[in-house]
């Protein structure tokens, strides 16, 4: 019993502080990785949602183009039809969804509506505070829908 009481070995204050500092550094690193992972999940989810909206726009435009009998333009609610050039949106929310289409021949060359065998459809949807976008293009044949 006297040996246990006389034994002066133990943990010093410096050892305690150093081990606490090492544990804190490890925890901060792990927490940073977890927060980065969460941010990437949210960003990926946002991109997938916008890609889904872009696909719905393409489907709707293709449906309207393949079924049309007159020369009226397809219209998509909440989207802006552009003249062959996409632009970075300013303030209006409807400019974050943009589309255009052009009649094409069998080789994919731009032609008049009368000579066209189908339409090439282009869609762009911005997200992430307009810093990123999803862009899709598709082909629809006159009278039927192909992609």
Phi and psi in degrees as a GROMACS rama.xvg file:
@    title "Ramachandran Plot"
@    xaxis  label "Phi"
@    yaxis  label "Psi"
@TYPE xy
-65.5304  -32.2568  UNK-2
-65.031  -38.9832  UNK-3
-67.6838  -41.3265  UNK-4
-70.6509  -38.4742  UNK-5
-77.5335  -15.1802  UNK-6
-70.3162  119.876  UNK-7
-99.2181  9.21686  UNK-8
-75.4093  145.989  UNK-9
179.79  -164.325  UNK-10
-102.809  127.457  UNK-11
-84.6243  167.489  UNK-12
-64.0743  -37.6694  UNK-13
-64.4348  -42.3055  UNK-14
-63.4701  -39.5858  UNK-15
-64.9896  -45.2684  UNK-16
-64.5026  -42.8501  UNK-17
-64.682  -42.7008  UNK-18
-67.1291  -36.1493  UNK-19
-65.3968  -40.3859  UNK-20
-64.9662  -41.9684  UNK-21
-63.9221  -44.163  UNK-22
-62.7999  -40.1364  UNK-23
-63.6875  -42.2659  UNK-24
-62.4302  -43.2424  UNK-25
-63.2026  -44.1807  UNK-26
-64.4083  -40.399  UNK-27
-63.5119  -40.7674  UNK-28
-63.7942  -45.9107  UNK-29
-64.3218  -43.11  UNK-30
-63.1335  -40.1432  UNK-31
-61.1558  -42.2714  UNK-32
-65.0641  -40.3388  UNK-33
-64.8351  -42.5068  UNK-34
-66.1294  -39.9809  UNK-35
-62.7182  -43.0547  UNK-36
-60.3292  -42.3795  UNK-37
-64.1412  -41.3  UNK-38
-61.9069  -41.3946  UNK-39
-67.7493  -34.1175  UNK-40
-65.3167  -43.6572  UNK-41
-64.6331  -43.6483  UNK-42
-62.7747  -44.0632  UNK-43
-63.9894  -40.5778  UNK-44
-63.0978  -41.7831  UNK-45
-62.4805  -44.1185  UNK-46
-63.4287  -41.8591  UNK-47
-64.3256  -39.1747  UNK-48
-63.5942  -42.6842  UNK-49
-69.2081  -35.9014  UNK-50
-64.2266  -37.4995  UNK-51
-64.7498  -42.4036  UNK-52
-64.4657  -39.8449  UNK-53
-63.9255  -40.5433  UNK-54
-65.1064  -39.345  UNK-55
-63.4181  -38.8019  UNK-56
-63.6754  -45.5468  UNK-57
-59.4538  -45.88  UNK-58
-59.9654  -43.5364  UNK-59
-66.8133  -43.0981  UNK-60
-63.6291  -44.9738  UNK-61
-61.5934  -40.2601  UNK-62
-63.0992  -45.0786  UNK-63
-67.6433  -39.9729  UNK-64
-68.1452  -42.0049  UNK-65
-73.0547  -24.3384  UNK-66
-98.6875  -4.31368  UNK-67
-77.5431  146.283  UNK-68
-114.856  -15.5084  UNK-69
-113.16  -171.715  UNK-70
-98.414  19.0764  UNK-71
-71.1516  145.411  UNK-72
-77.7194  144.142  UNK-73
-65.9251  145.118  UNK-74
-124.655  138.757  UNK-75
-122.461  123.71  UNK-76
-63.4107  130.434  UNK-77
80.846  7.21067  UNK-78
-120.845  155.427  UNK-79
-109.957  127.278  UNK-80
-84.0081  126.796  UNK-81
-109.617  166.46  UNK-82
-99.0219  59.7627  UNK-83
84.0109  -3.01632  UNK-84
-133.767  120.505  UNK-85
-76.3308  150.068  UNK-86
-131.614  155.576  UNK-87
-75.4369  126.056  UNK-88
-64.2005  148.666  UNK-89
-96.6525  -115.827  UNK-90
-87.3826  -43.358  UNK-91
-62.8525  137.15  UNK-92
-68.8503  -30.5763  UNK-93
-70.0935  -19.2219  UNK-94
-80.3427  -4.29635  UNK-95
-75.5496  -15.6316  UNK-96
-117.197  116.433  UNK-97
-127.827  150.661  UNK-98
-153.731  158.144  UNK-99
-157.174  165.299  UNK-100
-144.62  159.814  UNK-101
-145.46  141.106  UNK-102
-71.428  139.411  UNK-103
-134.385  158.527  UNK-104
-95.3197  -169.952  UNK-105
-64.9074  -27.1629  UNK-106
-87.3654  -1.96451  UNK-107
88.228  8.0278  UNK-108
-79.8969  144.367  UNK-109
-69.7725  128.764  UNK-110
-136.733  -178.139  UNK-111
-75.782  164.076  UNK-112
-61.8517  -36.8238  UNK-113
-66.6982  -35.5076  UNK-114
-90.5639  -3.25314  UNK-115
-78.2062  145.942  UNK-116
-97.5957  -14.3021  UNK-117
-173.458  -165.097  UNK-118
-131.842  141.112  UNK-119
-98.1568  126.003  UNK-120
-111.448  132.035  UNK-121
-122.009  133.812  UNK-122
-135.603  138.653  UNK-123
-135.024  131.624  UNK-124
-124.968  123.616  UNK-125
-89.9876  149.821  UNK-126
-152.878  -177.629  UNK-127
57.7788  53.6733  UNK-128
55.1945  40.3415  UNK-129
63.0173  21.7264  UNK-130
-96.0466  -16.6705  UNK-131
-132.372  160.747  UNK-132
-151.433  159.395  UNK-133
-110.843  130.572  UNK-134
-125.537  129.772  UNK-135
-126.262  148.32  UNK-136
-135.567  150.185  UNK-137
-147.871  168.673  UNK-138
-125.884  135.52  UNK-139
-127.561  133.997  UNK-140
-84.7878  148.311  UNK-141
-61.5155  129.338  UNK-142
86.1856  -6.44109  UNK-143
-154.468  168.083  UNK-144
-113.19  118.855  UNK-145
-125.731  157.764  UNK-146
